[in-house]
Amino acid sequence: MSSDLEYAKSVLKQEIAGLEAMYWALDSSFVSAVELMYKKRNGHVIVSGMGKPGHIGKKISATLSSVGTPSFFLHPAEASHGDLGEISDEDVLLVLSLSGNTQELIPMLSYANRFGIDIVAVTGNPESILAKSASVVILMPKIDEACPYNLAPTTTTTMMLAIGDALALSLLNKKSFTRDDFKNFHPGGALGKRLLKVSDLMHTDTPIVHKDTPMKDVLIEMTNKSFGCACVVDEEGKITGMITDGDLRRKIDSNFLNKKAFEVMTANPRVVSKDMFAQEATKIMNKCSITSLIVCEEGKPCGILHIHDCLRAGLA
């Protein structure tokens, strides 16, 4: 077990060395690649590569699309059998190949050059067909693969993946891509849940009463809105308290219906903004053992968030 662990660490150490070498080799050509992709933002970044770089290319394409740069992967062998028609002069080709002389790439490179389609090459060979066909070349430094025979693409594909991430996130930064933009592209799964805002789950038919409202009228408002609570506001419409089913049980007596809302309410209730992440609001309810939160804008209630809404969204 010890020797296996040491060997695994040696693999990671070699791949880390590759990333460090790529870090120091990155230069103005990377900036040119980002600028080119940014200028062509009405088109797509079409990623291509053969073999292991192709698999890396699929992941890079998926990352680009998820952070606001439309992208798809084009298999080089399929491209020369009719799929070249998917490429337009609004697009940029991002082509991955360590040698840069992979035969399956040549028809696609020739087509791109013939029709003035920009190519960004990620390669380790500056004299290759790919490098000479490209508008921009991101040159990978020479480094051994983690494979003991220096054959299986390992270190170099890790470097390609990192370059792809750097391109995608540099474009994200340049486009000022926001959390809300990210949410639009990731509505499902754990990411989608993390990005839900209170405004996505809250109810806007808020039960609101004035602090001097008689309790018989408060009960009618609570019953009509069916939230088990009511927001109590002052003369300016700002939140001053909250009445819940629990408050009713605790304060009920023979004179209950003659009381005013301010006599029954819990003062200074917890409130949240509609821009808060729903996950954070859920934590507040769990921590404070409460089932509802008042949502406020500039101190005035604009909604109710209930724990059941959070449960249905898979947050609690």
C-alpha positions as YAML, in Angstrom:
chain: A
units: angstrom
residues:
- id: 1
  name: MET
  ca: [0.00, 0.00, 0.00]
- id: 2
  name: SER
  ca: [2.82, 2.38, 0.88]
- id: 3
  name: SER
  ca: [4.54, 1.92, -2.50]
- id: 4
  name: ASP
  ca: [1.23, 2.46, -4.33]
- id: 5
  name: LEU
  ca: [0.66, 5.67, -2.40]
- id: 6
  name: GLU
  ca: [4.15, 6.91, -3.09]
- id: 7
  name: TYR
  ca: [3.76, 6.14, -6.78]
- id: 8
  name: ALA
  ca: [0.42, 7.98, -6.93]
- id: 9
  name: LYS
  ca: [2.07, 10.99, -5.29]
- id: 10
  name: SER
  ca: [4.86, 10.91, -7.85]
- id: 11
  name: VAL
  ca: [2.23, 11.07, -10.62]
- id: 12
  name: LEU
  ca: [0.60, 14.09, -9.01]
- id: 13
  name: LYS
  ca: [3.99, 15.69, -8.45]
- id: 14
  name: GLN
  ca: [4.80, 15.38, -12.16]
- id: 15
  name: GLU
  ca: [1.44, 16.86, -13.13]
- id: 16
  name: ILE
  ca: [1.96, 19.72, -10.68]
- id: 17
  name: ALA
  ca: [5.33, 20.33, -12.34]
- id: 18
  name: GLY
  ca: [3.52, 20.54, -15.67]
- id: 19
  name: LEU
  ca: [1.10, 23.14, -14.32]
- id: 20
  name: GLU
  ca: [3.96, 25.16, -12.86]
- id: 21
  name: ALA
  ca: [5.80, 25.05, -16.20]
- id: 22
  name: MET
  ca: [2.61, 26.19, -17.95]
- id: 23
  name: TYR
  ca: [2.22, 28.99, -15.42]
- id: 24
  name: TRP
  ca: [5.63, 30.41, -16.26]
- id: 25
  name: ALA
  ca: [5.23, 29.84, -20.02]
- id: 26
  name: LEU
  ca: [1.91, 31.68, -20.32]
- id: 27
  name: ASP
  ca: [2.46, 34.95, -22.18]
- id: 28
  name: SER
  ca: [0.78, 37.60, -24.31]
- id: 29
  name: SER
  ca: [-0.53, 34.95, -26.73]
- id: 30
  name: PHE
  ca: [-3.01, 33.94, -24.04]
- id: 31
  name: VAL
  ca: [-4.24, 37.54, -23.83]
- id: 32
  name: SER
  ca: [-4.61, 37.59, -27.61]
- id: 33
  name: ALA
  ca: [-6.68, 34.38, -27.47]
- id: 34
  name: VAL
  ca: [-9.03, 35.88, -24.87]
- id: 35
  name: GLU
  ca: [-9.39, 39.10, -26.89]
- id: 36
  name: LEU
  ca: [-10.15, 37.14, -30.06]
- id: 37
  name: MET
  ca: [-12.82, 35.02, -28.36]
- id: 38
  name: TYR
  ca: [-14.30, 38.10, -26.70]
- id: 39
  name: LYS
  ca: [-14.55, 39.99, -30.00]
- id: 40
  name: LYS
  ca: [-16.28, 37.01, -31.61]
- id: 41
  name: ARG
  ca: [-18.90, 36.81, -28.84]
- id: 42
  name: ASN
  ca: [-21.74, 36.71, -31.38]
- id: 43
  name: GLY
  ca: [-20.47, 33.33, -32.49]
- id: 44
  name: HIS
  ca: [-19.23, 30.15, -30.78]
- id: 45
  name: VAL
  ca: [-15.94, 28.87, -29.50]
- id: 46
  name: ILE
  ca: [-15.76, 25.52, -31.30]
- id: 47
  name: VAL
  ca: [-13.38, 23.18, -29.50]
- id: 48
  name: SER
  ca: [-11.70, 20.29, -31.27]
- id: 49
  name: GLY
  ca: [-9.03, 17.68, -30.66]
- id: 50
  name: MET
  ca: [-8.31, 14.03, -31.40]
- id: 51
  name: GLY
  ca: [-7.94, 11.27, -28.83]
- id: 52
  name: LYS
  ca: [-7.23, 12.33, -25.25]
- id: 53
  name: PRO
  ca: [-7.05, 16.06, -26.11]
- id: 54
  name: GLY
  ca: [-10.50, 15.62, -27.65]
- id: 55
  name: HIS
  ca: [-11.87, 14.34, -24.34]
- id: 56
  name: ILE
  ca: [-10.29, 17.35, -22.61]
- id: 57
  name: GLY
  ca: [-11.81, 19.56, -25.31]
- id: 58
  name: LYS
  ca: [-15.31, 18.34, -24.49]
- id: 59
  name: LYS
  ca: [-14.86, 19.40, -20.89]
- id: 60
  name: ILE
  ca: [-13.43, 22.79, -21.89]
- id: 61
  name: SER
  ca: [-16.39, 23.37, -24.21]
- id: 62
  name: ALA
  ca: [-18.83, 22.51, -21.42]
- id: 63
  name: THR
  ca: [-17.08, 24.93, -19.04]
- id: 64
  name: LEU
  ca: [-17.11, 27.74, -21.60]
- id: 65
  name: SER
  ca: [-20.84, 27.32, -22.18]
- id: 66
  name: SER
  ca: [-21.63, 27.19, -18.48]
- id: 67
  name: VAL
  ca: [-19.94, 30.53, -17.80]
- id: 68
  name: GLY
  ca: [-21.41, 32.54, -20.64]
- id: 69
  name: THR
  ca: [-19.36, 31.73, -23.76]
- id: 70
  name: PRO
  ca: [-21.46, 29.65, -26.19]
- id: 71
  name: SER
  ca: [-19.44, 26.62, -27.23]
- id: 72
  name: PHE
  ca: [-19.65, 23.12, -28.65]
- id: 73
  name: PHE
  ca: [-17.22, 20.31, -29.39]
- id: 74
  name: LEU
  ca: [-16.55, 19.29, -32.99]
- id: 75
  name: HIS
  ca: [-14.89, 15.93, -33.58]
- id: 76
  name: PRO
  ca: [-12.18, 16.40, -36.24]
- id: 77
  name: ALA
  ca: [-12.94, 13.11, -37.98]
- id: 78
  name: GLU
  ca: [-16.65, 13.93, -38.20]
- id: 79
  name: ALA
  ca: [-15.85, 17.46, -39.38]
- id: 80
  name: SER
  ca: [-14.41, 16.24, -42.68]
- id: 81
  name: HIS
  ca: [-17.55, 14.20, -43.34]
- id: 82
  name: GLY
  ca: [-20.00, 17.09, -43.49]
- id: 83
  name: ASP
  ca: [-19.79, 18.73, -40.06]
- id: 84
  name: LEU
  ca: [-17.55, 21.55, -41.29]
- id: 85
  name: GLY
  ca: [-20.83, 23.25, -42.15]
- id: 86
  name: GLU
  ca: [-21.30, 23.90, -38.43]
- id: 87
  name: ILE
  ca: [-18.46, 26.45, -38.48]
- id: 88
  name: SER
  ca: [-19.09, 30.07, -39.48]
- id: 89
  name: ASP
  ca: [-16.82, 33.10, -39.77]
- id: 90
  name: GLU
  ca: [-18.39, 34.39, -36.53]
- id: 91
  name: ASP
  ca: [-16.80, 31.47, -34.67]
- id: 92
  name: VAL
  ca: [-13.36, 30.78, -33.22]
- id: 93
  name: LEU
  ca: [-11.80, 27.32, -33.42]
- id: 94
  name: LEU
  ca: [-9.95, 26.24, -30.27]
- id: 95
  name: VAL
  ca: [-7.84, 23.24, -31.32]
- id: 96
  name: LEU
  ca: [-5.88, 21.04, -28.90]
- id: 97
  name: SER
  ca: [-2.98, 18.87, -30.08]
- id: 98
  name: LEU
  ca: [0.40, 18.30, -28.43]
- id: 99
  name: SER
  ca: [2.15, 17.39, -31.69]
- id: 100
  name: GLY
  ca: [0.07, 19.74, -33.81]
- id: 101
  name: ASN
  ca: [0.40, 17.35, -36.75]
- id: 102
  name: THR
  ca: [-2.54, 15.02, -36.10]
- id: 103
  name: GLN
  ca: [-3.78, 13.98, -39.55]
- id: 104
  name: GLU
  ca: [-7.49, 14.16, -38.71]
- id: 105
  name: LEU
  ca: [-7.13, 17.89, -37.94]
- id: 106
  name: ILE
  ca: [-5.74, 18.88, -41.36]
- id: 107
  name: PRO
  ca: [-9.03, 19.08, -43.36]
- id: 108
  name: MET
  ca: [-10.61, 21.23, -40.65]
- id: 109
  name: LEU
  ca: [-7.57, 23.53, -40.48]
- id: 110
  name: SER
  ca: [-7.52, 23.89, -44.26]
- id: 111
  name: TYR
  ca: [-11.23, 24.74, -44.31]
- id: 112
  name: ALA
  ca: [-10.80, 27.35, -41.57]
- id: 113
  name: ASN
  ca: [-7.88, 29.02, -43.37]
- id: 114
  name: ARG
  ca: [-9.74, 29.00, -46.69]
- id: 115
  name: PHE
  ca: [-12.80, 30.77, -45.24]
- id: 116
  name: GLY
  ca: [-11.02, 33.13, -42.85]
- id: 117
  name: ILE
  ca: [-12.09, 31.41, -39.61]
- id: 118
  name: ASP
  ca: [-9.82, 32.24, -36.67]
- id: 119
  name: ILE
  ca: [-7.96, 29.41, -34.95]
- id: 120
  name: VAL
  ca: [-6.52, 29.38, -31.45]
- id: 121
  name: ALA
  ca: [-4.02, 26.54, -31.14]
- id: 122
  name: VAL
  ca: [-2.95, 24.88, -27.91]
- id: 123
  name: THR
  ca: [0.08, 22.81, -28.86]
- id: 124
  name: GLY
  ca: [3.59, 21.86, -27.85]
- id: 125
  name: ASN
  ca: [5.05, 22.18, -31.34]
- id: 126
  name: PRO
  ca: [5.55, 25.70, -32.74]
- id: 127
  name: GLU
  ca: [6.58, 24.28, -36.15]
- id: 128
  name: SER
  ca: [3.49, 22.11, -36.55]
- id: 129
  name: ILE
  ca: [0.74, 22.36, -39.15]
- id: 130
  name: LEU
  ca: [-1.63, 23.45, -36.38]
- id: 131
  name: ALA
  ca: [0.66, 26.24, -35.14]
- id: 132
  name: LYS
  ca: [1.27, 27.55, -38.68]
- id: 133
  name: SER
  ca: [-2.49, 27.51, -39.41]
- id: 134
  name: ALA
  ca: [-3.47, 29.37, -36.25]
- id: 135
  name: SER
  ca: [-4.17, 33.04, -35.63]
- id: 136
  name: VAL
  ca: [-2.96, 32.63, -32.04]
- id: 137
  name: VAL
  ca: [-0.72, 29.91, -30.60]
- id: 138
  name: ILE
  ca: [-0.68, 29.10, -26.89]
- id: 139
  name: LEU
  ca: [2.55, 27.14, -26.70]
- id: 140
  name: MET
  ca: [2.90, 24.41, -24.09]
- id: 141
  name: PRO
  ca: [6.40, 23.93, -22.66]
- id: 142
  name: LYS
  ca: [8.15, 20.60, -23.16]
- id: 143
  name: ILE
  ca: [7.71, 18.34, -20.15]
- id: 144
  name: ASP
  ca: [7.60, 14.59, -19.54]
- id: 145
  name: GLU
  ca: [4.30, 12.79, -19.16]
- id: 146
  name: ALA
  ca: [3.55, 11.19, -15.79]
- id: 147
  name: CYS
  ca: [3.42, 7.88, -17.67]
- id: 148
  name: PRO
  ca: [6.64, 5.90, -16.90]
- id: 149
  name: TYR
  ca: [7.21, 5.42, -20.65]
- id: 150
  name: ASN
  ca: [6.52, 9.10, -21.40]
- id: 151
  name: LEU
  ca: [3.76, 7.98, -23.80]
- id: 152
  name: ALA
  ca: [0.25, 8.13, -22.31]
- id: 153
  name: PRO
  ca: [-1.10, 11.73, -22.36]
- id: 154
  name: THR
  ca: [-1.29, 12.65, -18.68]
- id: 155
  name: THR
  ca: [0.72, 15.71, -17.68]
- id: 156
  name: THR
  ca: [0.06, 17.39, -21.03]
- id: 157
  name: THR
  ca: [-3.70, 16.82, -20.92]
- id: 158
  name: THR
  ca: [-3.78, 18.22, -17.39]
- id: 159
  name: MET
  ca: [-2.03, 21.32, -18.74]
- id: 160
  name: MET
  ca: [-4.57, 21.57, -21.59]
- id: 161
  name: LEU
  ca: [-7.44, 21.32, -19.14]
- id: 162
  name: ALA
  ca: [-5.96, 24.10, -17.00]
- id: 163
  name: ILE
  ca: [-5.47, 26.33, -20.05]
- id: 164
  name: GLY
  ca: [-9.13, 25.75, -20.96]
- id: 165
  name: ASP
  ca: [-10.26, 26.70, -17.47]
- id: 166
  name: ALA
  ca: [-8.09, 29.82, -17.60]
- id: 167
  name: LEU
  ca: [-9.60, 30.85, -20.95]
- id: 168
  name: ALA
  ca: [-13.18, 30.23, -19.78]
- id: 169
  name: LEU
  ca: [-12.77, 32.13, -16.52]
- id: 170
  name: SER
  ca: [-10.85, 34.98, -18.14]
- id: 171
  name: LEU
  ca: [-13.81, 35.42, -20.51]
- id: 172
  name: LEU
  ca: [-16.19, 35.24, -17.55]
- id: 173
  name: ASN
  ca: [-14.23, 38.03, -15.88]
- id: 174
  name: LYS
  ca: [-14.07, 40.12, -19.06]
- id: 175
  name: LYS
  ca: [-17.83, 39.82, -19.63]
- id: 176
  name: SER
  ca: [-18.63, 40.65, -15.97]
- id: 177
  name: PHE
  ca: [-20.58, 37.39, -15.77]
- id: 178
  name: THR
  ca: [-22.59, 37.44, -12.50]
- id: 179
  name: ARG
  ca: [-24.00, 34.90, -10.05]
- id: 180
  name: ASP
  ca: [-27.43, 35.58, -11.52]
- id: 181
  name: ASP
  ca: [-26.11, 34.78, -15.00]
- id: 182
  name: PHE
  ca: [-24.59, 31.60, -13.62]
- id: 183
  name: LYS
  ca: [-27.93, 30.66, -12.04]
- id: 184
  name: ASN
  ca: [-29.67, 30.99, -15.41]
- id: 185
  name: PHE
  ca: [-27.34, 28.33, -16.86]
- id: 186
  name: HIS
  ca: [-27.48, 26.02, -13.80]
- id: 187
  name: PRO
  ca: [-31.14, 25.75, -12.71]
- id: 188
  name: GLY
  ca: [-30.86, 22.09, -11.72]
- id: 189
  name: GLY
  ca: [-28.87, 20.04, -9.25]
- id: 190
  name: ALA
  ca: [-26.93, 21.16, -6.20]
- id: 191
  name: LEU
  ca: [-25.58, 24.27, -7.93]
- id: 192
  name: GLY
  ca: [-29.08, 25.43, -8.80]
- id: 193
  name: LYS
  ca: [-30.20, 25.03, -5.20]
- id: 194
  name: ARG
  ca: [-27.23, 26.99, -3.89]
- id: 195
  name: LEU
  ca: [-27.99, 29.87, -6.24]
- id: 196
  name: LEU
  ca: [-31.70, 30.22, -5.45]
- id: 197
  name: LYS
  ca: [-32.57, 33.62, -4.00]
- id: 198
  name: VAL
  ca: [-35.27, 34.34, -1.41]
- id: 199
  name: SER
  ca: [-37.15, 36.15, -4.20]
- id: 200
  name: ASP
  ca: [-37.36, 32.84, -6.12]
- id: 201
  name: LEU
  ca: [-39.30, 31.13, -3.31]
- id: 202
  name: MET
  ca: [-41.13, 33.83, -1.33]
- id: 203
  name: HIS
  ca: [-44.87, 34.54, -1.44]
- id: 204
  name: THR
  ca: [-45.88, 38.11, -2.30]
- id: 205
  name: ASP
  ca: [-49.50, 37.99, -1.06]
- id: 206
  name: THR
  ca: [-48.19, 39.14, 2.30]
- id: 207
  name: PRO
  ca: [-50.57, 39.28, 5.31]
- id: 208
  name: ILE
  ca: [-50.07, 42.81, 6.68]
- id: 209
  name: VAL
  ca: [-51.89, 44.59, 9.54]
- id: 210
  name: HIS
  ca: [-51.40, 47.92, 11.28]
- id: 211
  name: LYS
  ca: [-50.16, 47.81, 14.87]
- id: 212
  name: ASP
  ca: [-53.50, 49.24, 16.07]
- id: 213
  name: THR
  ca: [-55.61, 46.70, 14.15]
- id: 214
  name: PRO
  ca: [-58.07, 44.85, 16.46]
- id: 215
  name: MET
  ca: [-57.21, 41.20, 16.90]
- id: 216
  name: LYS
  ca: [-60.52, 40.04, 15.41]
- id: 217
  name: ASP
  ca: [-59.45, 41.69, 12.13]
- id: 218
  name: VAL
  ca: [-55.92, 40.27, 12.46]
- id: 219
  name: LEU
  ca: [-57.41, 36.78, 12.69]
- id: 220
  name: ILE
  ca: [-59.40, 37.36, 9.51]
- id: 221
  name: GLU
  ca: [-56.27, 38.53, 7.65]
- id: 222
  name: MET
  ca: [-54.24, 35.54, 8.89]
- id: 223
  name: THR
  ca: [-57.03, 33.14, 7.91]
- id: 224
  name: ASN
  ca: [-57.48, 34.67, 4.45]
- id: 225
  name: LYS
  ca: [-53.76, 34.50, 3.62]
- id: 226
  name: SER
  ca: [-53.21, 31.05, 5.22]
- id: 227
  name: PHE
  ca: [-49.60, 31.60, 6.25]
- id: 228
  name: GLY
  ca: [-50.11, 31.16, 9.99]
- id: 229
  name: CYS
  ca: [-48.68, 34.62, 10.59]
- id: 230
  name: ALA
  ca: [-49.15, 38.35, 9.92]
- id: 231
  name: CYS
  ca: [-46.72, 41.23, 9.56]
- id: 232
  name: VAL
  ca: [-47.39, 44.18, 11.82]
- id: 233
  name: VAL
  ca: [-46.45, 47.62, 10.50]
- id: 234
  name: ASP
  ca: [-46.34, 51.17, 11.87]
- id: 235
  name: GLU
  ca: [-47.74, 54.40, 10.41]
- id: 236
  name: GLU
  ca: [-45.01, 54.47, 7.73]
- id: 237
  name: GLY
  ca: [-45.69, 50.89, 6.68]
- id: 238
  name: LYS
  ca: [-42.43, 49.66, 8.17]
- id: 239
  name: ILE
  ca: [-42.20, 46.35, 9.97]
- id: 240
  name: THR
  ca: [-42.52, 46.57, 13.72]
- id: 241
  name: GLY
  ca: [-43.61, 43.07, 14.70]
- id: 242
  name: MET
  ca: [-44.99, 39.71, 13.68]
- id: 243
  name: ILE
  ca: [-47.93, 37.67, 14.94]
- id: 244
  name: THR
  ca: [-47.74, 33.90, 14.57]
- id: 245
  name: ASP
  ca: [-49.99, 31.01, 15.53]
- id: 246
  name: GLY
  ca: [-47.71, 30.56, 18.55]
- id: 247
  name: ASP
  ca: [-48.31, 34.14, 19.66]
- id: 248
  name: LEU
  ca: [-52.06, 33.53, 19.48]
- id: 249
  name: ARG
  ca: [-51.82, 30.47, 21.72]
- id: 250
  name: ARG
  ca: [-49.55, 32.22, 24.22]
- id: 251
  name: LYS
  ca: [-51.59, 35.44, 24.48]
- id: 252
  name: ILE
  ca: [-55.17, 34.17, 24.25]
- id: 253
  name: ASP
  ca: [-57.44, 35.03, 27.19]
- id: 254
  name: SER
  ca: [-61.02, 36.25, 27.81]
- id: 255
  name: ASN
  ca: [-60.12, 39.76, 26.59]
- id: 256
  name: PHE
  ca: [-58.17, 38.56, 23.55]
- id: 257
  name: LEU
  ca: [-60.49, 39.87, 20.81]
- id: 258
  name: ASN
  ca: [-60.42, 43.36, 22.31]
- id: 259
  name: LYS
  ca: [-56.65, 43.60, 22.10]
- id: 260
  name: LYS
  ca: [-54.71, 45.39, 19.38]
- id: 261
  name: ALA
  ca: [-52.07, 43.81, 17.19]
- id: 262
  name: PHE
  ca: [-49.16, 45.50, 19.02]
- id: 263
  name: GLU
  ca: [-50.27, 43.85, 22.29]
- id: 264
  name: VAL
  ca: [-49.97, 40.34, 20.87]
- id: 265
  name: MET
  ca: [-47.12, 40.64, 18.37]
- id: 266
  name: THR
  ca: [-43.50, 39.62, 18.81]
- id: 267
  name: ALA
  ca: [-41.54, 42.85, 18.36]
- id: 268
  name: ASN
  ca: [-38.47, 43.17, 16.11]
- id: 269
  name: PRO
  ca: [-38.93, 39.91, 14.19]
- id: 270
  name: ARG
  ca: [-36.18, 38.48, 12.02]
- id: 271
  name: VAL
  ca: [-36.34, 39.78, 8.48]
- id: 272
  name: VAL
  ca: [-34.38, 39.01, 5.31]
- id: 273
  name: SER
  ca: [-33.89, 40.73, 1.95]
- id: 274
  name: LYS
  ca: [-35.21, 39.17, -1.23]
- id: 275
  name: ASP
  ca: [-31.65, 39.15, -2.64]
- id: 276
  name: MET
  ca: [-30.39, 36.86, 0.12]
- id: 277
  name: PHE
  ca: [-29.60, 33.31, -0.97]
- id: 278
  name: ALA
  ca: [-32.46, 31.03, 0.07]
- id: 279
  name: GLN
  ca: [-29.96, 28.59, 1.54]
- id: 280
  name: GLU
  ca: [-28.84, 31.24, 4.04]
- id: 281
  name: ALA
  ca: [-32.45, 32.07, 4.93]
- id: 282
  name: THR
  ca: [-33.08, 28.36, 5.54]
- id: 283
  name: LYS
  ca: [-30.12, 28.25, 7.95]
- id: 284
  name: ILE
  ca: [-31.62, 31.18, 9.89]
- id: 285
  name: MET
  ca: [-34.97, 29.41, 10.26]
- id: 286
  name: ASN
  ca: [-33.33, 26.17, 11.35]
- id: 287
  name: LYS
  ca: [-31.02, 27.93, 13.82]
- id: 288
  name: CYS
  ca: [-33.83, 30.01, 15.37]
- id: 289
  name: SER
  ca: [-36.43, 27.20, 15.26]
- id: 290
  name: ILE
  ca: [-38.91, 29.33, 13.31]
- id: 291
  name: THR
  ca: [-41.01, 28.44, 10.28]
- id: 292
  name: SER
  ca: [-41.38, 31.81, 8.53]
- id: 293
  name: LEU
  ca: [-39.30, 34.86, 7.70]
- id: 294
  name: ILE
  ca: [-40.55, 38.29, 6.67]
- id: 295
  name: VAL
  ca: [-38.97, 39.59, 3.48]
- id: 296
  name: CYS
  ca: [-38.46, 43.36, 3.52]
- id: 297
  name: GLU
  ca: [-37.42, 46.14, 1.16]
- id: 298
  name: GLU
  ca: [-36.32, 49.37, 2.85]
- id: 299
  name: GLY
  ca: [-37.93, 48.19, 6.07]
- id: 300
  name: LYS
  ca: [-41.31, 47.44, 4.50]
- id: 301
  name: PRO
  ca: [-42.63, 43.87, 4.18]
- id: 302
  name: CYS
  ca: [-42.87, 42.59, 0.59]
- id: 303
  name: GLY
  ca: [-43.11, 38.85, 1.08]
- id: 304
  name: ILE
  ca: [-43.12, 35.78, 3.30]
- id: 305
  name: LEU
  ca: [-40.68, 32.86, 3.08]
- id: 306
  name: HIS
  ca: [-41.92, 29.64, 4.69]
- id: 307
  name: ILE
  ca: [-39.79, 26.67, 5.65]
- id: 308
  name: HIS
  ca: [-42.06, 24.45, 3.54]
- id: 309
  name: ASP
  ca: [-41.03, 26.41, 0.44]
- id: 310
  name: CYS
  ca: [-37.40, 25.68, 1.28]
- id: 311
  name: LEU
  ca: [-38.16, 22.00, 1.88]
- id: 312
  name: ARG
  ca: [-39.85, 21.71, -1.50]
- id: 313
  name: ALA
  ca: [-36.76, 23.27, -3.11]
- id: 314
  name: GLY
  ca: [-34.54, 20.70, -1.37]
- id: 315
  name: LEU
  ca: [-32.77, 23.25, 0.84]
- id: 316
  name: ALA
  ca: [-33.73, 22.23, 4.36]
...
